[in-house]
Amino acid sequence: MKVGFIFDVVSLFIYFIFFQGRCVVFTSDSFDLAAVCDLFEAMGKEKTHINIVVIGHVDSGKSTSTGHLIYKCGGIDKRTIEKFEKESSEMGKGSFKYAWVLDKLKAERERGITIDISLWKFETPKFYVTIIDAPGHRDFIKNMITGTSQADCAVLIVAASTGEFEAGISKSGQTREHALLAYTLGVKQLIVGVNKMDSTEPPFNQKRFDEIVKEVSSYVKKIGFNPATVAFVPISGWHGDNMLVASKNMPWFKNWTIARKSGDVTGVTLIAALDAIQPPSRPTKLPLRLPLQDVYKIGGIGTVPVGRVETGILKPNMVVLFAPGNLVTEVKSVEMHHEALQEALPGDNVGFNVKNISVKEIHRGYVVGESKNDPPQQADSFISQVIILNHPGQIGAGYSPVVDCHTAHISCKFAELKEKIDRRSGKKLEDTPKFVKSGDAALIEMIPLKPMCVEVFSKYAPLGEFLTKGVLPFNARVPRVLYCQSQVCCSDPNILDLLVFLPIRVFSFV
């Protein structure tokens, strides 16, 4: 390792640290010996890959904050940012230059909102990060669910500016809905970025930050997160305050703290909070399951499905099966962020080239497995556990809500109400009830109205847990355990007024 520095005309030290053929640059303002030591330790190891989803109310600054972070971490060059700044200014949206890193669709740029999810990568000292920017607008909640279901940690962006925070945290706002969906979909680690601190009155107001932390902490506790394990970071996604370097505009902010059994973790910046994420265990020994996010036809290459590996390992030359449909083919190559892989592991968002299958034969919601190793199958019907909260009426056989399971979005009919059960103990209360209502828990046989692949939760959890959203407004949360429902019941009864989802967990196939 070599360490050197130069002294410029404004008395600013620039440290050039060369390590394993790489150059890392620190200014005198940001140089921290302990951080440098941590960096060297991390650089000497193979980094872990994690997935992060950025969620929050529309116009909270998600795409701008994410784009700025990607730029600062080297995921995009300065020339491209300058190009985006020029293009956005010509459209009268000069403040969108960082958001345009992610909002690539013409419709998104013209409206100034994110429609589909965007996947980008960058590196922190500890991790290779795939960052998923999810749409905040209510019209595109299906895409938000798809993005969130792929994440290991959620970064909830809330706007600190007057009126914007209140709009997002209101019952009709997406701050509540996105946080609840993240927890419901199995995301157990949360970071809150209190954005637009430069727009508070006065700018960078500590009192406003404390007020927001108190209210968001209260809400995330109701839905299941422990606020003591959540890092709250005051940031400006536009100016870059507290993104990579501690902001001089907020000297009152000493640090965020994450409580853990192994000892508290502290830091100041958003990038440090990302590095404090605990990587989840990856089920590599289970058979392959990869729900498709999308399918592309690429000239000179052919059909390229993309998605996240949930269990098992995907390799070139592997013979795979797509369900439903039972299409069998060979994987020619596997890539992640334009780099060829010899194997893709759980958590990796990949694209893979397949032989003799057209883009018309497979689509989002299909599941890939190894053809000779417990391949996925179409579910003709299945038994689910359902808890209904705050539904305005009764639900009986024939009700057909839309189901969001992994990347699938398909209507399923309640074919038969098998049992009404105690929501806390799971004990049977009644055989074949005629209907269920608010507060009831039940086992229900469901029939997909189109071909669909789901799995038993006890074996393939990501494919056996899902949400339904029907025509009528109804509220609920997915139970976090198989039969005992104690964790479903919140300590605060006001949680019943929060949102519109009915939980289902797959028990068995009929």
C-alpha positions, -999 to 999 in steps of 0.1 A, spaced: 0 0 0 12 35 -9 -1 67 7 7 101 -7 -7 137 -7 -4 170 -24 -10 205 -11 -29 229 -33 -33 267 -33 -63 267 -10 -45 246 17 -66 215 10 -49 181 14 -58 155 -12 -49 120 -1 -42 95 -29 -43 60 -15 -32 32 -37 -43 -2 -27 -44 -34 -49 -41 -14 -81 -69 10 -71 -68 47 -62 -90 60 -35 -92 98 -31 -100 117 2 -100 154 9 -88 167 42 -124 173 52 -134 137 46 -102 119 56 -109 95 85 -82 71 95 -106 46 110 -127 47 78 -97 42 57 -87 11 77 -122 -3 73 -119 4 36 -87 -15 32 -101 -44 52 -131 -45 29 -111 -41 -3 -90 -71 7 -121 -93 7 -146 -104 -19 -175 -81 -14 -210 -94 -7 -239 -85 -31 -270 -69 -16 -302 -55 -31 -317 -22 -18 -350 -7 -28 -357 30 -26 -393 37 -17 -414 67 -6 -441 91 -16 -442 106 -51 -419 136 -55 -401 129 -22 -368 129 -41 -362 92 -44 -348 92 -79 -328 123 -74 -312 110 -41 -306 76 -57 -291 91 -89 -269 114 -69 -257 85 -48 -249 64 -79 -230 93 -94 -210 100 -62 -201 62 -59 -188 61 -95 -218 43 -110 -221 70 -137 -196 96 -150 -196 134 -148 -200 138 -186 -233 118 -185 -246 139 -156 -238 171 -175 -257 156 -206 -287 149 -184 -285 184 -169 -286 199 -203 -315 177 -215 -336 183 -184 -330 221 -186 -342 221 -222 -375 205 -210 -378 230 -181 -369 204 -155 -333 214 -146 -336 199 -111 -341 164 -125 -306 158 -137 -299 131 -111 -333 116 -114 -327 111 -151 -300 86 -142 -329 63 -133 -359 77 -151 -349 65 -185 -383 62 -202 -395 91 -222 -429 91 -204 -411 93 -171 -390 122 -181 -419 142 -195 -440 136 -163 -411 138 -139 -421 106 -121 -408 71 -120 -432 45 -136 -413 12 -137 -385 0 -114 -349 9 -123 -319 -13 -115 -285 3 -110 -253 -9 -94 -225 7 -74 -200 -2 -47 -197 8 -11 -166 -1 10 -183 -33 20 -208 -43 -7 -217 -46 -43 -251 -29 -44 -279 -33 -68 -302 -4 -61 -339 -6 -71 -357 27 -76 -394 20 -71 -422 42 -84 -439 64 -58 -470 72 -77 -501 52 -67 -509 44 -104 -478 22 -105 -481 3 -72 -478 -30 -90 -443 -21 -102 -434 -9 -67 -444 -43 -53 -422 -61 -78 -392 -40 -69 -397 -43 -32 -401 -80 -33 -365 -83 -45 -349 -62 -18 -328 -70 13 -332 -35 27 -355 -6 20 -344 30 20 -376 51 28 -372 86 15 -394 112 31 -394 149 22 -388 173 50 -401 204 32 -433 220 46 -464 202 34 -446 175 15 -439 153 45 -475 158 57 -489 147 23 -467 116 22 -474 104 58 -512 110 54 -535 80 51 -537 87 14 -500 91 10 -475 66 -3 -450 69 27 -473 47 48 -483 24 20 -447 18 9 -433 12 44 -461 -13 51 -457 -31 18 -419 -34 24 -425 -50 58 -453 -72 44 -431 -84 16 -404 -96 40 -380 -66 40 -369 -64 77 -341 -38 74 -350 -2 70 -331 31 65 -350 64 65 -335 93 45 -351 126 56 -346 144 23 -349 180 12 -334 193 44 -323 223 24 -360 232 19 -370 233 55 -378 267 72 -351 277 81 -329 254 59 -314 224 76 -337 228 106 -330 203 135 -364 208 150 -381 197 117 -358 167 115 -366 156 151 -403 161 144 -402 138 114 -381 112 131 -407 110 160 -437 106 136 -420 81 113 -407 61 142 -442 59 157 -456 47 124 -429 21 115 -433 6 150 -470 0 144 -463 -20 112 -436 -42 127 -402 -25 124 -382 -17 156 -374 20 154 -342 14 174 -328 -7 145 -337 20 119 -311 46 108 -326 81 103 -303 102 82 -310 139 73 -299 144 37 -302 166 6 -304 144 -24 -299 174 -47 -270 191 -29 -254 158 -16 -255 167 22 -248 136 43 -248 113 13 -211 103 14 -195 130 35 -208 146 68 -226 179 60 -213 212 73 -248 225 71 -260 202 99 -234 203 126 -261 195 151 -265 160 136 -239 139 155 -249 104 143 -275 78 137 -276 46 158 -287 11 150 -293 -11 180 -281 -47 177 -274 -76 201 -238 -76 190 -235 -39 199 -247 -6 186 -237 6 151 -233 43 145 -225 66 116 -234 100 100 -239 95 63 -263 75 41 -235 55 26 -224 45 61 -259 34 69 -259 12 37 -226 -4 48 -243 -12 82 -268 -35 65 -267 -71 76 -265 -94 45 -292 -121 46 -284 -157 44 -287 -171 9 -304 -204 3 -279 -218 -23 -286 -255 -14 -323 -254 -24 -334 -261 -60 -333 -231 -84 -362 -206 -83 -360 -174 -104 -392 -154 -109 -390 -134 -142 -391 -96 -139 -391 -91 -177 -381 -107 -210 -362 -89 -238 -353 -97 -274 -318 -85 -281 -305 -83 -317 -277 -108 -323 -282 -125 -290 -319 -136 -288 -342 -140 -259 -330 -127 -226 -352 -132 -195 -342 -112 -164 -350 -116 -128 -337 -122 -93 -324 -156 -82 -345 -164 -50 -331 -199 -42 -305 -222 -57 -278 -214 -84 -282 -205 -121 -253 -215 -144 -245 -214 -181 -253 -247 -199 -279 -255 -172 -311 -271 -186 -340 -251 -171 -378 -252 -171 -402 -222 -172 -435 -226 -153 -463 -223 -160 -460 -238 -195 -433 -263 -188 -410 -250 -214 -376 -266 -213 -344 -250 -227 -307 -245 -221 -291 -214 -206 -264 -202 -229 -250 -174 -207 -256 -155 -175 -249 -118 -169 -253 -93 -141 -248 -56 -149 -232 -65 -183 -206 -88 -168 -206 -125 -175 -211 -148 -145 -201 -185 -141 -229 -188 -115 -257 -166 -102 -265 -169 -65 -296 -160 -45 -301 -122 -44 -284 -117 -78 -305 -97 -104 -294 -113 -137 -302 -116 -173 -296 -149 -191 -297 -160 -228 -318 -190 -236 -322 -212 -267 -352 -218 -289 -377 -198 -268 -393 -166 -281 -403 -135 -261 -439 -143 -268 -438 -177 -249 -426 -164 -215 -433 -132 -196 -432 -116 -161 -445 -139 -134 -431 -171 -149 -407 -190 -127 -374 -207 -137 -361 -239 -122 -337 -267 -130 -356 -292 -152 -344 -323 -133 -342 -309 -98 -377 -303 -83 -387 -279 -111 -415 -253 -104 -450 -263 -115 -483 -246 -123 -507 -244 -94 -542 -255 -103 -553 -246 -68 -538 -242 -33 -547 -237 3 -539 -203 18 -540 -187 52 -560 -154 52 -565 -127 78 -591 -100 70 -589 -66 87 -614 -38 84 -632 -51 53 -665 -32 48 -686 -64 42 -685 -102 41 -664 -123 18 -675 -157 6 -667 -183 -21 -664 -167 -55 -646 -136 -44 -617 -130 -69 -590 -105 -59 -558 -99 -78 -528 -116 -63 -493 -102 -63 -470 -132 -57 -432 -127 -64 -435 -110 -99 -469 -125 -109 -500 -103 -109 -530 -126 -114 -566 -129 -102 -574 -159 -80 -609 -171 -70 -618 -180 -34 -631 -215 -43 -639 -228 -8 -636 -215 27 -622 -246 44 -619 -235 81 -623 -204 102 -593 -204 127 -582 -185 157 -559 -158 145 -536 -161 175 -534 -199 181 -543 -212 147 -569 -236 163 -599 -245 142 -631 -226 152 -655 -236 124 -656 -260 94 -666 -247 60 -679 -212 71 -702 -195 45 -683 -162 48 -655 -144 66 -655 -107 78 -632 -82 94 -610 -97 121 -615 -133 109 -587 -157 100 -593 -187 77 -579 -214 55 -591 -209 19 -588 -229 -12 -578 -206 -41 -579 -212 -78 -558 -190 -102 -579 -177 -131 -548 -177 -153 -518 -201 -152 -497 -193 -122 -467 -207 -103 -467 -205 -64 -449 -226 -39 -455 -239 -3 -442 -212 20 -423 -236 43 -400 -246 14 -398 -216 -10 -408 -186 12 -404 -159 -15 -429 -178 -38 -453 -188 -10 -462 -154 4 -482 -127 -13 -506 -99 -13 -541 -94 -28 -557 -62 -38 -593 -63 -48 -619 -39 -61 -632 -30 -26 -609 -14 -1 -597 -38 26 -569 -38 50 -545 -64 63 -510 -77 69 -492 -109 59 -487 -131 90 -451 -136 98 -454 -172 110 -470 -203 96 -498 -211 120 -495 -190 151 -508 -155 144 -496 -137 174 -473 -114 153 -502 -104 131 -520 -85 159 -506 -50 164 -505 -33 197 -521 -2 182 -557 -7 169 -553 23 146 -532 1 123 -565 -13 110 -571 21 93 -538 21 75 -541 3 42 -556 -20 17 -542 -54 16 -553 -89 23 -526 -114 34 -522 -149 21 -496 -176 27 -496 -209 9 -499 -240 30 -504 -268 5 -516 -277 -30 -550 -294 -35 
